[in-house]
Amino acid sequence: MNENILIVEDEEALRSTLRVRLRSEGYAVETASGGVEGFHKATSKSFDLIILDILLPDRNGWDVCREIRQAGLATPILFLTARTHTIDKIAGLKLGADDYVTKPFEAAELMARIQVLLRRRIPAQAGQDLHRFGPILVDLQRGEVTREGKTVHLATREFQLLRYLIERSGTAVSREELLAAVWGPTSMSRAVKTHIASLREKLEADPKCPELILTVEGVGYKFAGSRNW
């Protein structure tokens, strides 16, 4: 099955060019010309990647990204925008985006970045998409986490990190492996520690005495939750 990509871009010429190029690469593509339409499509259909402009006419990309994450979706988001300042890039990543490409851009670089984001989506094995650990339910296929029936809002990296640990449940995974698998080898090592702490705050009954995500001294971390079904 071809990966399905949503393009949210108000510039018609660029939207059309991207659609044609991505389809020529074998991707299934849908488009939206504004933030409201983009948010509706992103939350009502299943996508493997969202390419999102920031300067949209009705609802800006910042808000769309934030609302997608608040809806509990972990779909990778790539900002494609004319805003080139470092502070804008940092803001986008903090909102939950996975990458940030500025206009004008080289098509080859954009395609490479898209491929990297899609490779990070590890498909769940048949029958292994739902995991329950006590009051916590993790749906790897839909990218959703609930606790006692209530949605737990995870940032994209948090969900990717959780998924990586669950799929290697019971095995100690080094910080270096987690960094390379979830962020990429050029990222800063403290990202792992920060996101582990955030996951514990959201999932553990007592974050200071974790029972799900354990620290393995001298190695890294291990997911120790026992699957209930």
Backbone as CSV, one residue per row, in Angstrom:
resi,resn,N_x,N_y,N_z,CA_x,CA_y,CA_z,C_x,C_y,C_z
1,MET,0.848,-1.202,0.000,0.000,0.000,0.000,0.876,1.242,0.000
2,ASN,0.575,2.189,-0.889,1.365,3.410,-0.976,1.096,4.307,0.233
3,GLU,2.149,4.989,0.694,1.971,5.943,1.783,1.084,7.087,1.313
4,ASN,0.247,7.552,2.223,-0.713,8.596,1.896,-0.264,9.917,2.516
5,ILE,-0.094,10.942,1.699,0.436,12.229,2.141,-0.612,13.320,1.939
6,LEU,-0.764,14.166,2.944,-1.656,15.322,2.856,-0.822,16.585,2.711
7,ILE,-1.118,17.380,1.688,-0.451,18.670,1.467,-1.426,19.786,1.827
8,VAL,-1.059,20.629,2.782,-1.885,21.785,3.155,-1.115,23.031,2.737
9,GLU,-1.508,23.607,1.628,-0.759,24.707,1.000,-1.739,25.578,0.211
10,ASP,-1.698,26.908,0.464,-2.656,27.779,-0.208,-2.199,28.225,-1.594
11,GLU,-0.910,28.142,-1.891,-0.407,28.548,-3.206,-0.704,27.437,-4.222
12,GLU,-1.605,27.723,-5.137,-2.101,26.679,-6.038,-1.001,26.054,-6.882
13,ALA,-0.095,26.878,-7.427,0.960,26.350,-8.300,1.870,25.390,-7.547
14,LEU,2.265,25.765,-6.326,3.133,24.905,-5.536,2.390,23.641,-5.112
15,ARG,1.147,23.805,-4.725,0.343,22.652,-4.317,0.248,21.633,-5.461
16,SER,0.008,22.126,-6.665,-0.104,21.257,-7.833,1.230,20.592,-8.166
17,THR,2.314,21.383,-8.083,3.646,20.837,-8.387,4.017,19.725,-7.419
18,LEU,3.768,19.959,-6.133,4.076,18.946,-5.133,3.232,17.688,-5.338
19,ARG,1.961,17.897,-5.646,1.082,16.745,-5.855,1.577,15.874,-7.009
20,VAL,1.935,16.523,-8.119,2.419,15.782,-9.282,3.718,15.057,-8.973
21,ARG,4.643,15.753,-8.293,5.945,15.149,-7.999,5.792,13.953,-7.051
22,LEU,5.001,14.117,-6.012,4.838,13.039,-5.043,4.129,11.837,-5.658
23,ARG,3.150,12.098,-6.488,2.467,10.983,-7.160,3.407,10.260,-8.120
24,SER,4.312,11.011,-8.749,5.281,10.376,-9.643,6.248,9.488,-8.870
25,GLU,6.406,9.765,-7.565,7.273,8.957,-6.705,6.529,7.760,-6.113
26,GLY,5.241,7.652,-6.434,4.471,6.502,-5.992,3.619,6.725,-4.758
27,TYR,3.541,7.977,-4.264,2.742,8.261,-3.085,1.295,8.575,-3.471
28,ALA,0.378,8.249,-2.591,-1.002,8.709,-2.714,-1.067,10.094,-2.087
29,VAL,-1.724,11.030,-2.741,-1.678,12.426,-2.288,-3.078,13.032,-2.239
30,GLU,-3.354,13.744,-1.148,-4.539,14.593,-1.055,-4.070,15.996,-0.703
31,THR,-4.875,16.991,-1.039,-4.471,18.373,-0.798,-5.578,19.152,-0.098
32,ALA,-5.173,20.241,0.528,-6.091,21.206,1.121,-5.490,22.579,0.913
33,SER,-6.342,23.569,0.661,-5.853,24.913,0.360,-5.878,25.843,1.558
34,GLY,-6.386,25.371,2.684,-6.449,26.217,3.869,-6.331,25.406,5.140
35,GLY,-6.175,26.113,6.254,-5.976,25.445,7.520,-7.201,24.697,8.024
36,VAL,-8.379,25.276,7.842,-9.606,24.630,8.305,-9.830,23.322,7.560
37,GLU,-9.709,23.379,6.237,-9.867,22.169,5.420,-8.769,21.157,5.754
38,GLY,-7.549,21.651,5.940,-6.441,20.764,6.256,-6.646,20.035,7.562
39,PHE,-7.084,20.753,8.599,-7.326,20.124,9.893,-8.436,19.081,9.791
40,HIS,-9.495,19.420,9.059,-10.606,18.478,8.903,-10.141,17.185,8.242
41,LYS,-9.363,17.310,7.171,-8.887,16.114,6.478,-7.910,15.326,7.350
42,ALA,-7.025,16.044,8.028,-5.995,15.382,8.849,-6.608,14.556,9.967
43,THR,-7.747,14.994,10.486,-8.353,14.312,11.630,-9.495,13.377,11.247
44,SER,-9.870,13.379,9.987,-10.973,12.509,9.568,-10.513,11.359,8.682
45,LYS,-9.267,11.433,8.182,-8.722,10.367,7.351,-7.350,9.965,7.893
46,SER,-6.862,8.831,7.425,-5.563,8.333,7.878,-4.469,8.730,6.890
47,PHE,-3.448,9.451,7.390,-2.320,9.863,6.562,-1.016,9.385,7.203
48,ASP,-0.020,9.184,6.360,1.299,8.786,6.839,2.205,9.992,7.046
49,LEU,1.841,11.133,6.435,2.639,12.358,6.548,1.775,13.547,6.174
50,ILE,1.986,14.659,6.872,1.301,15.917,6.541,2.356,16.965,6.228
51,ILE,2.267,17.559,5.032,3.133,18.678,4.645,2.311,19.950,4.847
52,LEU,2.767,20.821,5.727,1.934,21.921,6.204,2.612,23.269,6.038
53,ASP,1.929,24.187,5.335,2.399,25.572,5.238,2.004,26.301,6.523
54,ILE,2.704,27.375,6.836,2.366,28.149,8.028,1.448,29.315,7.694
55,LEU,1.768,30.038,6.620,0.998,31.233,6.270,-0.209,30.855,5.420
56,LEU,-1.242,30.373,6.094,-2.483,29.979,5.428,-3.541,31.062,5.630
57,PRO,-4.493,31.191,4.714,-5.414,32.326,4.757,-6.448,32.309,5.876
58,ASP,-6.873,31.134,6.338,-7.959,31.097,7.312,-7.507,30.699,8.711
59,ARG,-6.658,29.674,8.800,-6.112,29.245,10.089,-4.647,28.916,9.879
60,ASN,-3.755,29.577,10.615,-2.328,29.404,10.325,-1.829,28.007,10.699
61,GLY,-0.696,27.659,10.102,-0.135,26.336,10.299,0.243,26.026,11.734
62,TRP,0.642,27.067,12.494,0.958,26.852,13.910,-0.253,26.243,14.612
63,ASP,-1.419,26.880,14.412,-2.635,26.428,15.088,-3.059,25.049,14.603
64,VAL,-2.927,24.816,13.299,-3.314,23.515,12.746,-2.453,22.408,13.360
65,CYS,-1.159,22.641,13.425,-0.242,21.663,14.013,-0.607,21.403,15.472
66,ARG,-0.803,22.483,16.226,-1.136,22.346,17.646,-2.434,21.554,17.826
67,GLU,-3.440,21.845,17.013,-4.737,21.182,17.165,-4.683,19.719,16.730
68,ILE,-3.848,19.412,15.756,-3.671,18.014,15.351,-3.074,17.220,16.505
69,ARG,-2.074,17.802,17.164,-1.461,17.110,18.297,-2.435,17.016,19.478
70,GLN,-3.222,18.048,19.702,-4.195,18.024,20.787,-5.282,16.993,20.527
71,ALA,-5.499,16.682,19.253,-6.473,15.648,18.891,-5.924,14.248,19.125
72,GLY,-4.655,14.158,19.534,-4.048,12.883,19.861,-3.417,12.163,18.688
73,LEU,-3.274,12.845,17.537,-2.698,12.215,16.355,-1.181,12.366,16.352
74,ALA,-0.489,11.273,16.016,0.976,11.281,15.984,1.505,11.301,14.555
75,THR,0.654,11.601,13.580,1.079,11.653,12.185,2.252,12.616,12.024
76,PRO,3.337,12.208,11.377,4.461,13.127,11.167,4.022,14.384,10.407
77,ILE,4.539,15.527,10.846,4.227,16.810,10.206,5.517,17.473,9.757
78,LEU,5.550,17.884,8.509,6.690,18.614,7.953,6.213,20.007,7.574
79,PHE,6.744,21.032,8.244,6.423,22.407,7.878,7.186,22.775,6.613
80,LEU,6.478,23.327,5.640,7.078,23.817,4.399,6.657,25.271,4.268
81,THR,7.589,26.195,4.522,7.186,27.582,4.706,8.261,28.570,4.273
82,ALA,7.828,29.797,4.043,8.754,30.874,3.698,9.368,31.515,4.942
83,ARG,8.906,31.140,6.119,9.444,31.706,7.362,10.781,31.034,7.659
84,THR,11.853,31.803,7.576,13.199,31.235,7.626,13.942,31.468,8.937
85,HIS,13.368,32.251,9.847,14.079,32.565,11.087,14.199,31.334,11.989
86,THR,15.317,31.229,12.665,15.546,30.107,13.562,14.471,30.013,14.627
87,ILE,14.008,31.140,15.124,12.985,31.131,16.169,11.698,30.504,15.669
88,ASP,11.404,30.678,14.374,10.213,30.054,13.797,10.377,28.540,13.716
89,LYS,11.583,28.096,13.360,11.847,26.661,13.289,11.700,26.022,14.665
90,ILE,12.258,26.689,15.672,12.176,26.162,17.035,10.724,26.092,17.487
91,ALA,9.964,27.142,17.187,8.552,27.174,17.573,7.788,26.035,16.909
92,GLY,8.074,25.789,15.631,7.392,24.717,14.913,7.684,23.357,15.508
93,LEU,8.935,23.117,15.837,9.322,21.831,16.411,8.730,21.647,17.802
94,LYS,8.663,22.721,18.571,8.089,22.631,19.907,6.590,22.354,19.859
95,LEU,5.937,22.788,18.785,4.506,22.540,18.637,4.207,21.095,18.268
96,GLY,5.247,20.354,17.880,5.039,18.955,17.552,5.380,18.570,16.133
97,ALA,5.917,19.531,15.344,6.333,19.194,13.980,7.581,18.319,14.024
98,ASP,7.776,17.533,12.971,8.912,16.616,12.916,10.059,17.142,12.070
99,ASP,9.761,18.065,11.163,10.808,18.647,10.329,10.327,19.993,9.819
100,TYR,11.264,20.782,9.280,10.968,22.158,8.896,11.819,22.479,7.673
101,VAL,11.171,22.711,6.537,11.868,23.035,5.289,11.414,24.418,4.831
102,THR,12.388,25.260,4.479,12.052,26.620,4.082,12.023,26.776,2.569
103,LYS,11.174,27.696,2.106,11.062,28.034,0.685,12.040,29.168,0.374
104,PRO,12.646,29.168,-0.815,12.593,28.110,-1.836,13.406,26.894,-1.389
105,PHE,13.092,25.750,-1.949,13.744,24.515,-1.526,14.130,23.696,-2.749
106,GLU,15.078,22.802,-2.537,15.461,21.869,-3.580,14.548,20.650,-3.500
107,ALA,13.964,20.279,-4.634,13.025,19.161,-4.648,13.662,17.873,-4.137
108,ALA,14.913,17.656,-4.497,15.593,16.422,-4.080,15.728,16.362,-2.562
109,GLU,16.036,17.505,-1.935,16.166,17.532,-0.481,14.823,17.268,0.177
110,LEU,13.762,17.887,-0.354,12.435,17.672,0.219,12.048,16.194,0.133
111,MET,12.293,15.575,-1.013,11.958,14.157,-1.178,12.742,13.297,-0.175
112,ALA,14.000,13.657,0.032,14.828,12.897,0.979,14.280,13.028,2.403
113,ARG,13.883,14.232,2.774,13.343,14.450,4.117,12.017,13.705,4.302
114,ILE,11.210,13.688,3.265,9.945,12.943,3.314,10.213,11.460,3.522
115,GLN,11.185,10.927,2.792,11.511,9.509,2.922,11.993,9.170,4.330
116,VAL,12.789,10.069,4.922,13.281,9.834,6.280,12.110,9.784,7.268
117,LEU,11.181,10.720,7.159,10.038,10.743,8.073,9.171,9.508,7.907
118,LEU,8.980,9.068,6.675,8.145,7.892,6.434,8.821,6.619,6.924
119,ARG,10.152,6.562,6.841,10.868,5.379,7.324,10.744,5.233,8.830
120,ARG,10.563,6.340,9.525,10.466,6.291,10.986,9.134,5.724,11.456
121,ARG,8.175,5.676,10.553,6.881,5.079,10.908,7.018,3.575,10.800
122,ILE,7.149,2.917,11.939,7.335,1.467,11.957,5.961,0.817,11.972
123,PRO,5.553,0.132,10.911,4.214,-0.460,10.897,4.071,-1.563,11.927
124,ALA,2.941,-1.572,12.593,2.696,-2.613,13.583,2.412,-3.940,12.905
125,GLN,2.839,-5.023,13.530,2.557,-6.348,13.009,1.086,-6.675,13.218
126,ALA,0.548,-7.524,12.361,-0.850,-7.919,12.473,-1.110,-8.484,13.861
127,GLY,-2.185,-8.006,14.488,-2.534,-8.488,15.815,-1.728,-7.848,16.921
128,GLN,-0.804,-6.963,16.582,0.056,-6.351,17.587,-0.117,-4.843,17.632
129,ASP,-1.246,-4.351,17.117,-1.430,-2.903,17.072,-2.021,-2.345,18.354
130,LEU,-2.728,-3.167,19.133,-3.326,-2.710,20.375,-2.581,-3.306,21.566
131,HIS,-2.210,-2.449,22.501,-1.503,-2.891,23.700,-2.167,-2.242,24.911
132,ARG,-2.556,-3.069,25.882,-3.113,-2.531,27.121,-2.182,-2.869,28.271
133,PHE,-1.848,-1.848,29.048,-1.011,-2.006,30.228,-1.755,-1.387,31.399
134,GLY,-2.502,-2.223,32.129,-3.330,-1.681,33.205,-4.360,-0.723,32.624
135,PRO,-4.409,0.520,33.109,-5.404,1.480,32.615,-5.010,2.147,31.296
136,ILE,-3.828,1.802,30.770,-3.312,2.477,29.574,-3.515,1.605,28.346
137,LEU,-4.099,2.200,27.305,-4.286,1.529,26.028,-3.501,2.270,24.959
138,VAL,-2.641,1.553,24.240,-1.818,2.143,23.182,-2.229,1.506,21.854
139,ASP,-2.684,2.333,20.932,-3.058,1.876,19.591,-1.960,2.319,18.639
140,LEU,-1.076,1.397,18.285,0.060,1.734,17.427,-0.381,2.077,16.019
141,GLN,-1.453,1.469,15.548,-1.914,1.717,14.194,-2.474,3.118,14.045
142,ARG,-3.283,3.533,15.005,-3.938,4.845,14.938,-3.113,5.951,15.576
143,GLY,-2.060,5.583,16.285,-1.232,6.586,16.943,-1.936,7.250,18.107
144,GLU,-2.698,6.453,18.874,-3.489,7.004,19.967,-3.149,6.316,21.286
145,VAL,-3.199,7.086,22.363,-2.958,6.559,23.703,-4.071,7.066,24.611
146,THR,-4.656,6.161,25.399,-5.661,6.569,26.378,-5.283,6.027,27.745
147,ARG,-5.729,6.717,28.762,-5.513,6.282,30.153,-6.837,6.390,30.877
148,GLU,-7.342,5.262,31.316,-8.653,5.185,31.946,-9.715,5.782,31.027
149,GLY,-9.567,5.510,29.735,-10.541,5.948,28.741,-10.383,7.376,28.256
150,LYS,-9.449,8.130,28.840,-9.245,9.526,28.447,-7.991,9.645,27.583
151,THR,-8.077,10.471,26.554,-6.962,10.632,25.626,-5.741,11.224,26.328
152,VAL,-4.595,10.606,26.086,-3.314,11.144,26.557,-2.647,11.807,25.355
153,HIS,-2.438,13.093,25.418,-1.878,13.829,24.290,-0.351,13.711,24.297
154,LEU,0.177,12.984,23.329,1.615,12.820,23.194,2.112,13.574,21.969
155,ALA,3.259,14.231,22.105,3.922,14.823,20.942,4.396,13.682,20.038
156,THR,4.642,14.006,18.780,5.046,12.980,17.820,6.248,12.188,18.305
157,ARG,7.276,12.881,18.767,8.487,12.193,19.215,8.189,11.311,20.431
158,GLU,7.321,11.792,21.310,6.971,10.996,22.480,6.312,9.690,22.055
159,PHE,5.387,9.780,21.104,4.722,8.557,20.657,5.698,7.630,19.938
160,GLN,6.559,8.186,19.105,7.541,7.365,18.404,8.476,6.667,19.388
161,LEU,8.855,7.387,20.428,9.732,6.815,21.460,9.007,5.701,22.207
162,LEU,7.763,5.955,22.584,6.973,4.948,23.288,6.795,3.706,22.418
163,ARG,6.470,3.907,21.167,6.275,2.781,20.254,7.561,1.957,20.118
164,TYR,8.680,2.644,19.986,9.953,1.948,19.828,10.247,1.077,21.052
165,LEU,9.964,1.611,22.230,10.214,0.861,23.458,9.246,-0.316,23.598
166,ILE,7.964,-0.087,23.277,6.974,-1.154,23.381,7.327,-2.314,22.458
167,GLU,7.760,-1.982,21.246,8.079,-3.031,20.275,9.322,-3.819,20.673
168,ARG,10.066,-3.314,21.656,11.241,-4.014,22.178,11.067,-4.270,23.672
169,SER,9.812,-4.473,24.067,9.463,-4.649,25.470,10.310,-5.727,26.131
170,GLY,10.833,-5.389,27.327,11.655,-6.326,28.071,13.126,-6.285,27.712
171,THR,13.473,-5.514,26.695,14.863,-5.420,26.245,15.424,-4.038,26.560
172,ALA,16.611,-3.993,27.127,17.262,-2.717,27.395,17.720,-2.094,26.083
173,VAL,17.355,-0.845,25.873,17.699,-0.131,24.646,18.582,1.058,25.016
174,SER,19.710,1.201,24.354,20.637,2.283,24.688,20.088,3.636,24.275
175,ARG,20.576,4.672,24.943,20.186,6.035,24.585,20.606,6.356,23.160
176,GLU,21.753,5.839,22.743,22.256,6.104,21.393,21.334,5.488,20.350
177,GLU,20.841,4.284,20.624,19.919,3.631,19.681,18.616,4.401,19.592
178,LEU,18.101,4.821,20.725,16.855,5.590,20.726,17.017,6.907,19.987
179,LEU,18.131,7.561,20.211,18.388,8.842,19.566,18.430,8.671,18.044
180,ALA,19.142,7.657,17.574,19.273,7.429,16.131,17.946,7.020,15.508
181,ALA,17.158,6.199,16.216,15.925,5.671,15.651,14.801,6.693,15.625
182,VAL,14.729,7.542,16.640,13.594,8.450,16.770,13.902,9.865,16.296
183,TRP,15.127,10.335,16.564,15.479,11.710,16.203,16.446,11.801,15.022
184,GLY,17.346,10.879,14.922,18.409,10.974,13.929,19.739,11.186,14.630
185,PRO,20.825,10.737,14.030,22.126,10.722,14.702,22.706,12.084,15.040
186,THR,22.205,13.157,14.419,22.780,14.479,14.678,22.075,15.216,15.813
187,SER,21.055,14.595,16.399,20.302,15.250,17.466,21.078,15.228,18.774
188,MET,20.619,16.046,19.713,21.304,16.165,20.994,20.825,15.071,21.942
189,SER,21.757,14.457,22.665,21.449,13.290,23.484,20.454,13.586,24.599
190,ARG,20.396,14.830,25.069,19.481,15.117,26.167,18.016,15.022,25.743
191,ALA,17.764,14.966,24.437,16.383,14.837,23.953,15.744,13.559,24.468
192,VAL,16.516,12.478,24.535,15.983,11.201,25.018,15.544,11.336,26.471
193,LYS,16.417,11.860,27.321,16.108,11.994,28.743,14.887,12.879,28.959
194,THR,14.810,13.971,28.216,13.690,14.904,28.361,12.368,14.243,27.993
195,HIS,12.361,13.499,26.886,11.128,12.865,26.427,10.740,11.671,27.300
196,ILE,11.716,10.952,27.834,11.410,9.873,28.772,10.720,10.449,30.003
197,ALA,11.243,11.552,30.502,10.654,12.192,31.680,9.216,12.627,31.395
198,SER,8.988,13.165,30.200,7.646,13.605,29.824,6.686,12.422,29.722
199,LEU,7.144,11.317,29.127,6.303,10.120,29.023,5.933,9.588,30.404
200,ARG,6.890,9.589,31.300,6.606,9.114,32.658,5.561,9.992,33.343
201,GLU,5.662,11.293,33.151,4.682,12.202,33.749,3.277,11.913,33.241
202,LYS,3.171,11.531,31.976,1.862,11.322,31.357,1.307,9.913,31.564
203,LEU,2.192,8.926,31.782,1.748,7.543,31.800,1.885,6.837,33.148
204,GLU,2.887,7.188,33.907,3.158,6.468,35.150,2.240,6.943,36.284
205,ALA,1.839,6.004,37.136,1.053,6.376,38.318,1.888,7.258,39.240
206,ASP,3.177,6.928,39.343,4.126,7.724,40.130,5.382,7.910,39.280
207,PRO,5.515,9.047,38.600,6.662,9.269,37.702,8.021,9.113,38.381
208,LYS,8.076,9.348,39.702,9.343,9.226,40.412,9.709,7.766,40.688
209,CYS,8.718,6.890,40.631,8.957,5.445,40.810,8.310,4.709,39.646
210,PRO,8.860,4.847,38.458,8.213,4.304,37.253,8.129,2.779,37.266
211,GLU,7.034,2.273,36.707,6.830,0.839,36.593,6.786,0.389,35.133
212,LEU,6.558,1.329,34.224,6.481,0.997,32.799,7.809,1.226,32.092
213,ILE,8.343,2.434,32.214,9.578,2.796,31.518,10.693,2.883,32.552
214,LEU,11.531,1.864,32.563,12.569,1.754,33.578,13.918,2.226,33.048
215,THR,14.713,2.787,33.945,16.090,3.144,33.614,16.989,1.934,33.865
216,VAL,17.800,1.608,32.877,18.776,0.535,33.020,20.139,1.197,33.134
217,GLU,20.684,1.217,34.332,21.927,1.943,34.593,23.054,1.485,33.663
218,GLY,23.722,2.479,33.093,24.847,2.199,32.212,24.455,1.787,30.813
219,VAL,23.140,1.649,30.561,22.679,1.226,29.226,21.711,2.242,28.634
220,GLY,20.542,2.323,29.232,19.524,3.214,28.689,18.194,2.978,29.364
221,TYR,17.191,2.480,28.597,15.848,2.321,29.141,15.239,1.007,28.679
222,LYS,14.218,0.562,29.425,13.535,-0.677,29.096,12.050,-0.510,29.384
223,PHE,11.209,-0.958,28.460,9.764,-0.960,28.704,9.418,-2.244,29.419
224,ALA,8.800,-2.121,30.611,8.562,-3.285,31.455,7.088,-3.581,31.654
225,GLY,6.214,-2.893,30.913,4.786,-3.126,31.068,4.385,-4.505,30.577
226,SER,3.497,-5.178,31.309,2.991,-6.485,30.909,1.696,-6.292,30.142
227,ARG,1.655,-6.790,28.921,0.476,-6.629,28.080,-0.671,-7.441,28.657
228,ASN,-1.859,-6.798,28.792,-2.995,-7.450,29.404,-3.875,-8.228,28.419
229,TRP,-3.637,-8.029,27.124,-4.384,-8.844,26.150,-3.571,-9.038,24.921
